[in-house]
């Protein structure tokens, strides 16, 4: 599975009025965004799950990430979170053609 290292200036646009909506952006950027470089370690391992990205449609919601869980599995803001050990185990199983299905 392709991987990139995050940089302190990496962000994710969640501003549906911007052309960069639901895309990786360099910070600072003018629209609303999420900073990907975090001190809490939640995004030390992060997978963008491909939500609303082909094509990107305004106001249909921004990225859903698979990332490291907070202590006690505290709620996310719409993402999927696993303990780091479990996330690493899942990532070892994934390849370029892998599909992750999220069920409620």
Protein Blocks (a to p, Z undefined) as FASTA:
>chain_A
ZZddddfkbccdfbfkbmkgoiacddddfbdcddfbdfklmmmpccdehiakbccdehib
padddddddehiiacehiacddfklmmmmmmmpcfkbccdddZZ
